[in-house]
Amino acid sequence: MSKVASSKAASSKLASSPRPSSPAESRSLIEELNDAVAKGDVKRRLRVMLRITDLFAAGSRGYSSEQIALFDDVLQDLAADIEVKARAELAHKLAHIENAPPRIVRSLAFDDSIEVAGPVLALSQQLNDDDLVENARTKSQDHLLAIAQRLKLSEAVTDVLVERGDRRVVHKLVCNKGASISLAGYGKLTVRASNDRKLTLALGRRSDIPRQYFLKLLESASASVRAKLMADNPQAAETIQATVDSIATAMQREAREASQEHAVASREAKRRFALRPVTEANVHSGARAQEFDKTAVALARLGRFPLDLVERALLDQGEDMILLFAKAANCSWTTARELLLMYAANRNLTQDDLARSLERYKKLTARTAQSIIRFHAQSMKRRAGTDEPDDAAAGVATAEQAGWEWASDAPAACEPTA
């Protein structure tokens, strides 16, 4: 069937459908529609298309799915081969209609011109997650920017925006309170924020940011500040290091105290470990489930380490700190490996990297690891100019605060349970 015949058939059905216009107006519109399609008059086709769009908008809530499909057919035929400005006008009209004809809306969303695609990508409720994901994977950065402005965005969509989006896109996304961001998405955004102060601030303001990534932002920001200050004042390097470390540690503790996730993890740990001693299995299960707070609390209690140091080790992009803490707690390689693979640090280790870490782990002894960790904590205290482990600048919690003491010997090794 030709386009003309198809449009005439659809318009005839449309003429018999109930809609808010008089019979005379209906006949006039259908006759004009048939004439415009038959003669290929673009200007007349545009005029009819906008009239039909207004007609649909006036009674859209009362139309059945069959009637909406008829409007869809007619509008798609009329929208073919018209200029960008006209398609953009159509897009603006349809973007605000909740039950707009879905196929024409999708066609407009995938238009190469952002003037056409933008309104429906940002506003139309007729686009589902599959539509948005496909669009974000294949279209321009301007298309991604329009998607990032939607009132609600699922993790499936934001994952693609984070992966493909340029600086404008991720800034708009992070500032969108209706956008749900996955754990993996937050990990990638945190890495990007290490070189983007504006993005760091925007991420830090999000109420749903997982605490491990908030701490990661603090670490990255403090490292950047430290490097800049040291470059300007090399003679004061040690003082700068101590001052910035103390501020970062204080902010780390404030974030922990305000974190609901940490509060829940602490309560569960206190209840669980009151009934039975902490084991390596607690560390292993938390790491495997990517539960930062549960893992940090369990490892700190297992090895009797200061919680501040454990959290920093879990977030450190290098492998050394994790290997040291795991060995000092007499954990098996199975658990050390799970700790290395946690998303929070964004280590992105290959199988070769893990094989090299395993060889190093085999050569490291628990006593050596404990000595290094103890030396690290004492160094932080000396830089802060205090012998008291509970000083905010020391970078470690007191035994009373954390609920453990430094062990002269590590706990007995235990394998994780299934």
C-alpha positions as CSV (number, residue, x, y, z in Angstrom):
1,M,0.0,0.0,0.0
2,S,1.4,3.5,-0.9
3,K,2.0,6.2,1.6
4,V,-0.9,8.2,0.2
5,A,-3.3,5.2,0.4
6,S,-2.1,4.4,3.9
7,S,-2.7,7.9,5.1
8,K,-6.1,8.1,3.5
9,A,-7.1,4.8,5.2
10,A,-5.8,6.0,8.5
11,S,-7.5,9.4,8.1
12,S,-10.8,7.7,7.2
13,K,-10.7,5.7,10.4
14,L,-9.7,8.8,12.3
15,A,-12.8,10.6,10.9
16,S,-15.1,7.9,12.4
17,S,-13.3,8.0,15.8
18,P,-15.0,10.1,18.5
19,R,-13.1,13.3,19.3
20,P,-13.8,16.8,20.6
21,S,-14.7,18.5,17.3
22,S,-17.9,19.2,15.2
23,P,-18.7,16.9,12.2
24,A,-18.1,19.9,9.9
25,E,-14.7,20.5,11.4
26,S,-13.9,16.8,11.2
27,R,-14.8,16.6,7.5
28,S,-12.8,19.8,6.7
29,L,-9.7,18.4,8.5
30,I,-9.9,15.0,6.9
31,E,-10.4,16.5,3.4
32,E,-7.4,18.8,4.0
33,L,-5.3,15.9,5.3
34,N,-6.1,13.8,2.2
35,D,-5.4,16.7,-0.1
36,A,-2.1,17.5,1.6
37,V,-0.9,13.9,1.4
38,A,-2.1,13.4,-2.2
39,K,-0.5,16.6,-3.5
40,G,2.7,16.4,-1.4
41,D,2.3,20.0,-0.3
42,V,4.8,20.3,2.6
43,K,3.4,23.5,4.0
44,R,-0.2,22.2,4.0
45,R,1.0,18.9,5.5
46,L,2.7,20.8,8.3
47,R,-0.5,22.9,9.0
48,V,-2.6,19.7,9.1
49,M,-0.1,17.9,11.3
50,L,-0.1,20.6,13.9
51,R,-3.9,20.8,13.8
52,I,-4.1,17.0,14.4
53,T,-1.6,17.3,17.2
54,D,-3.7,19.9,18.9
55,L,-6.8,17.7,18.3
56,F,-5.0,14.8,20.0
57,A,-3.8,16.9,22.9
58,A,-7.3,18.2,23.6
59,G,-8.8,14.8,24.1
60,S,-5.8,12.6,24.7
61,R,-7.0,11.3,28.1
62,G,-10.2,9.9,26.6
63,Y,-8.7,8.0,23.7
64,S,-8.4,4.3,23.5
65,S,-5.2,2.5,22.6
66,E,-6.6,1.8,19.1
67,Q,-7.4,5.5,18.6
68,I,-3.9,6.5,19.8
69,A,-2.5,4.1,17.3
70,L,-4.5,5.8,14.5
71,F,-3.1,9.2,15.5
72,D,0.3,7.6,15.6
73,D,0.0,6.4,12.0
74,V,-1.3,9.7,10.6
75,L,1.4,11.8,12.4
76,Q,4.2,9.6,11.3
77,D,3.1,9.9,7.7
78,L,2.7,13.7,8.0
79,A,6.1,14.1,9.8
80,A,8.0,12.4,7.0
81,D,10.3,14.6,5.0
82,I,9.3,17.9,6.7
83,E,11.9,20.4,7.8
84,V,13.8,20.3,11.2
85,K,12.0,23.3,12.5
86,A,8.6,21.7,11.9
87,R,9.6,18.4,13.5
88,A,11.0,20.3,16.5
89,E,7.6,22.1,16.9
90,L,5.9,18.7,16.8
91,A,8.3,17.3,19.4
92,H,7.6,20.2,21.8
93,K,3.9,19.6,21.5
94,L,4.1,15.9,22.1
95,A,6.8,15.9,24.8
96,H,4.3,17.3,27.4
97,I,1.5,14.8,26.6
98,E,1.5,11.9,29.0
99,N,0.0,9.3,26.6
100,A,1.4,10.7,23.3
101,P,1.5,8.3,20.3
102,P,4.5,6.2,21.3
103,R,6.0,5.4,17.8
104,I,6.2,9.0,16.6
105,V,7.7,10.0,20.0
106,R,10.4,7.3,19.7
107,S,11.1,8.4,16.1
108,L,11.5,12.0,17.2
109,A,13.8,10.9,20.1
110,F,16.2,9.2,17.7
111,D,16.3,12.2,15.3
112,D,19.9,13.3,14.7
113,S,18.8,16.9,15.3
114,I,18.9,17.7,19.0
115,E,16.4,20.5,18.4
116,V,13.9,17.7,17.5
117,A,15.1,15.0,19.9
118,G,15.8,17.1,22.9
119,P,12.2,17.9,24.1
120,V,11.0,14.3,24.1
121,L,14.2,12.9,25.5
122,A,14.0,15.3,28.4
123,L,10.3,15.2,29.1
124,S,8.3,12.4,27.3
125,Q,6.9,9.7,29.5
126,Q,6.4,7.5,26.5
127,L,10.1,6.5,26.4
128,N,11.0,3.5,28.5
129,D,14.4,2.5,29.9
130,D,15.2,0.3,26.8
131,D,14.6,3.3,24.5
132,L,16.7,5.6,26.7
133,V,19.5,3.1,27.0
134,E,19.7,2.5,23.3
135,N,19.6,6.2,22.6
136,A,22.3,6.9,25.1
137,R,24.5,4.2,23.6
138,T,24.2,5.4,20.0
139,K,23.4,9.1,19.8
140,S,25.3,12.3,20.4
141,Q,26.5,14.0,23.6
142,D,23.7,16.5,23.2
143,H,21.2,13.6,23.3
144,L,22.8,12.3,26.5
145,L,22.6,15.7,28.0
146,A,18.9,15.9,27.3
147,I,18.4,12.4,28.9
148,A,20.3,13.5,32.0
149,Q,17.7,16.2,32.7
150,R,14.8,13.8,33.0
151,L,12.9,13.9,36.3
152,K,13.5,10.2,37.0
153,L,16.4,8.0,35.7
154,S,17.0,4.4,36.6
155,E,20.5,2.9,37.2
156,A,20.4,1.1,33.9
157,V,20.2,4.4,32.1
158,T,22.6,6.3,34.3
159,D,25.2,3.6,33.9
160,V,25.4,4.4,30.2
161,L,25.4,8.1,30.8
162,V,28.4,7.7,33.2
163,E,30.2,5.5,30.8
164,R,29.7,7.6,27.6
165,G,28.9,11.0,28.9
166,D,31.2,14.0,28.6
167,R,31.8,16.5,31.4
168,R,28.6,18.4,30.7
169,V,26.6,15.2,30.9
170,V,28.0,13.8,34.1
171,H,27.7,17.2,35.8
172,K,24.0,17.4,34.8
173,L,23.4,13.8,35.9
174,V,25.1,14.2,39.3
175,C,23.1,17.3,40.0
176,N,19.8,15.5,39.1
177,K,18.2,14.4,42.4
178,G,15.8,12.1,40.5
179,A,18.7,10.1,39.0
180,S,19.5,6.7,40.6
181,I,23.2,5.9,40.4
182,S,24.6,2.4,40.8
183,L,27.5,1.4,43.0
184,A,29.6,0.9,39.9
185,G,28.5,4.2,38.6
186,Y,29.5,6.0,41.7
187,G,32.9,4.3,41.5
188,K,33.5,5.6,38.0
189,L,32.3,9.1,38.9
190,T,34.6,9.2,41.9
191,V,37.6,8.4,39.7
192,R,36.5,11.2,37.3
193,A,36.1,13.6,40.2
194,S,39.8,13.3,41.1
195,N,40.5,15.8,38.4
196,D,37.3,17.8,38.5
197,R,36.7,20.0,41.6
198,K,33.2,20.9,40.5
199,L,32.2,17.3,40.1
200,T,33.7,16.5,43.5
201,L,31.5,19.1,45.2
202,A,28.4,17.9,43.3
203,L,29.0,14.3,44.3
204,G,29.6,15.3,47.9
205,R,26.3,17.0,48.0
206,R,24.3,13.9,46.9
207,S,22.4,12.4,49.8
208,D,22.5,8.9,48.4
209,I,26.3,8.7,47.8
210,P,27.7,5.5,49.4
211,R,29.9,6.4,52.3
212,Q,33.0,4.6,50.9
213,Y,32.8,6.9,47.8
214,F,32.3,10.0,50.0
215,L,35.5,9.0,51.8
216,K,37.2,8.4,48.5
217,L,36.3,11.9,47.5
218,L,37.8,13.2,50.7
219,E,41.0,11.3,50.1
220,S,41.4,12.5,46.5
221,A,40.6,16.1,47.5
222,S,43.1,16.0,50.4
223,A,45.8,14.5,48.2
224,S,45.3,17.2,45.6
225,V,45.4,20.0,48.2
226,R,48.5,18.4,49.8
227,A,50.3,18.2,46.5
228,K,49.6,21.8,45.6
229,L,50.6,23.1,49.0
230,M,53.8,21.1,49.0
231,A,54.7,22.4,45.6
232,D,54.3,26.0,46.8
233,N,56.0,25.4,50.2
234,P,58.4,22.5,49.9
235,Q,60.1,23.5,53.2
236,A,56.9,22.9,55.1
237,A,56.1,19.5,53.6
238,E,56.0,17.6,56.9
239,T,53.7,20.1,58.5
240,I,51.4,20.3,55.5
241,Q,51.2,16.5,55.4
242,A,50.2,16.3,59.1
243,T,47.7,19.1,58.8
244,V,45.9,17.8,55.7
245,D,45.9,14.3,57.1
246,S,44.3,15.4,60.4
247,I,41.6,17.4,58.6
248,A,40.9,14.4,56.3
249,T,40.7,12.1,59.3
250,A,38.3,14.4,61.2
251,M,36.0,14.6,58.1
252,Q,36.3,10.8,57.7
253,R,35.0,10.3,61.3
254,E,32.3,12.9,60.8
255,A,31.1,11.0,57.7
256,R,31.2,7.7,59.6
257,E,29.2,9.1,62.6
258,A,26.6,10.5,60.2
259,S,26.3,7.4,58.2
260,Q,23.2,5.2,58.7
261,E,24.9,2.3,56.9
262,H,27.8,2.4,59.3
263,A,25.5,2.7,62.3
264,V,23.6,-0.4,61.1
265,A,26.8,-2.3,60.5
266,S,28.2,-1.4,63.9
267,R,25.0,-2.4,65.7
268,E,24.9,-5.8,63.9
269,A,28.6,-6.4,64.6
270,K,28.2,-5.6,68.3
271,R,25.2,-8.0,68.5
272,R,26.8,-10.7,66.5
273,F,30.2,-10.6,68.1
274,A,28.8,-10.5,71.6
275,L,27.4,-14.0,70.9
276,R,30.4,-15.5,69.0
277,P,34.0,-14.2,68.2
278,V,34.7,-12.4,65.0
279,T,36.2,-14.7,62.3
280,E,37.7,-14.4,58.9
281,A,34.4,-15.5,57.5
282,N,32.8,-12.2,58.6
283,V,35.4,-10.3,56.6
284,H,35.2,-12.6,53.6
285,S,31.3,-12.4,53.3
286,G,31.3,-8.6,53.7
287,A,33.9,-8.1,51.0
288,R,32.3,-10.6,48.6
289,A,28.9,-8.8,49.0
290,Q,30.7,-5.4,48.4
291,E,29.4,-4.1,51.8
292,F,32.0,-1.5,52.8
293,D,31.0,-0.8,56.3
294,K,30.5,-4.4,57.4
295,T,33.8,-5.3,55.9
296,A,35.7,-2.5,57.6
297,V,34.2,-3.2,61.0
298,A,34.8,-6.9,60.7
299,L,38.5,-6.6,59.6
300,A,39.2,-3.9,62.2
301,R,37.8,-6.2,65.0
302,L,39.5,-9.3,63.6
303,G,42.9,-7.8,63.5
304,R,42.3,-5.3,66.4
305,F,43.2,-2.4,64.1
306,P,42.1,1.2,64.3
307,L,39.0,1.6,62.1
308,D,40.3,4.8,60.5
309,L,43.3,2.9,59.1
310,V,41.2,0.0,57.9
311,E,38.9,2.3,56.0
312,R,41.8,4.0,54.3
313,A,43.3,0.7,53.3
314,L,40.1,-0.5,51.7
315,L,39.9,2.7,49.7
316,D,43.6,2.8,48.7
317,Q,44.1,2.2,45.0
318,G,47.3,0.4,45.6
319,E,47.4,-3.3,46.7
320,D,50.0,-3.0,49.5
321,M,47.8,-1.7,52.3
322,I,45.2,-4.4,51.8
323,L,47.8,-7.2,51.7
324,L,49.3,-5.9,54.9
325,F,46.0,-5.7,56.8
326,A,44.8,-9.1,55.6
327,K,48.1,-10.8,56.5
328,A,48.3,-9.0,59.9
329,A,44.9,-10.4,60.6
330,N,46.0,-13.9,59.5
331,C,43.5,-14.0,56.7
332,S,43.8,-16.5,53.9
333,W,44.6,-15.5,50.3
334,T,40.9,-16.2,49.5
335,T,39.8,-13.3,51.7
336,A,42.7,-11.1,50.7
337,R,41.7,-11.5,47.1
338,E,38.0,-10.5,47.9
339,L,39.3,-7.4,49.6
340,L,41.4,-6.5,46.6
341,L,38.4,-6.9,44.3
342,M,36.1,-4.6,46.2
343,Y,34.6,-1.9,44.0
344,A,35.3,1.0,46.3
345,A,39.0,1.4,45.5
346,N,38.6,1.0,41.8
347,R,41.7,-1.1,41.5
348,N,40.7,-2.8,38.2
349,L,43.1,-5.7,38.8
350,T,43.8,-8.2,36.0
351,Q,44.5,-11.9,36.6
352,D,48.2,-11.2,36.2
353,D,48.0,-8.5,38.8
354,L,46.3,-10.9,41.2
355,A,48.9,-13.6,40.5
356,R,51.7,-11.2,41.4
357,S,49.8,-10.1,44.5
358,L,49.4,-13.8,45.6
359,E,53.2,-14.3,45.3
360,R,53.9,-11.3,47.4
361,Y,51.2,-12.4,49.9
362,K,52.9,-15.8,50.3
363,K,56.2,-14.2,51.1
364,L,54.8,-11.7,53.7
365,T,54.6,-12.9,57.3
366,A,51.9,-11.8,59.8
367,R,54.5,-10.5,62.2
368,T,56.1,-8.3,59.6
369,A,52.7,-7.0,58.5
370,Q,51.7,-6.2,62.1
371,S,55.0,-4.3,62.6
372,I,54.5,-2.2,59.5
373,I,50.9,-1.3,60.4
374,R,52.0,-0.4,63.9
375,F,54.8,1.7,62.6
376,H,52.4,3.5,60.1
377,A,50.0,4.4,63.0
378,Q,52.8,5.6,65.2
379,S,54.2,7.7,62.3
380,M,50.9,9.4,61.9
381,K,50.9,10.2,65.6
382,R,54.4,11.7,65.5
383,R,53.5,13.9,62.5
384,A,50.5,15.1,64.4
385,G,52.8,15.9,67.4
386,T,51.0,13.9,70.0
387,D,51.5,10.6,71.8
388,E,47.8,10.2,72.4
389,P,46.1,7.8,70.0
390,D,42.7,9.4,70.5
391,D,43.8,12.8,69.3
392,A,41.8,13.8,66.2
393,A,45.0,14.6,64.3
394,A,46.5,11.2,65.0
395,G,44.5,9.4,62.3
396,V,43.6,6.5,64.5
397,A,40.8,5.7,67.0
398,T,41.4,4.8,70.6
399,A,41.0,1.3,71.8
400,E,38.0,2.5,74.0
401,Q,36.4,4.2,71.0
402,A,36.8,1.3,68.6
403,G,36.3,-1.5,71.1
404,W,39.6,-3.3,70.5
405,E,43.3,-3.1,71.4
406,W,46.5,-3.6,69.5
407,A,47.4,-7.3,69.6
408,S,50.8,-8.6,70.4
409,D,50.0,-11.6,68.3
410,A,47.5,-11.9,65.5
411,P,44.4,-14.0,65.9
412,A,44.5,-17.5,64.8
413,A,43.9,-18.0,61.1
414,C,40.5,-19.2,60.0
415,E,39.1,-20.0,56.6
416,P,35.9,-18.4,55.4
417,T,32.8,-20.5,55.6
418,A,30.5,-21.1,52.6
